[in-house]
Amino acid sequence: MTGGWTTISSPSLGTLGSYGAYDGATPGVVTYTGPNETDYEAAGSPESTSFTYRLNDGTTFSATKTVTIQLNF
């Protein structure tokens, strides 16, 4: 059974790409593009950004999970 990803909150810096397919047996993949240096500095040079998501197996939603991404320039 094929499900999908749902973004609950997006990263404050950078962007998420499309999510790969999630079928319960194969790990899914998401791409992240970090901010450019100008946006990073304008945001006060934070150490990290994060996003929250949940999965659906076609029937039920998972608990939400948060991914934190360390930012280094």
FENVEN-V819195 format. One line per field, one symbol per residue. burial: + if it has 16 or more other ideal C-beta (glycine too) atoms within 10 Angstrom, else -. A space follows every 10 residues. Layout:
burial=???
//
This chain:
burial=--+-+----- +-++-+--+- -+-------- ---++----+ --------+- +-+-+----- ---------- +--
//
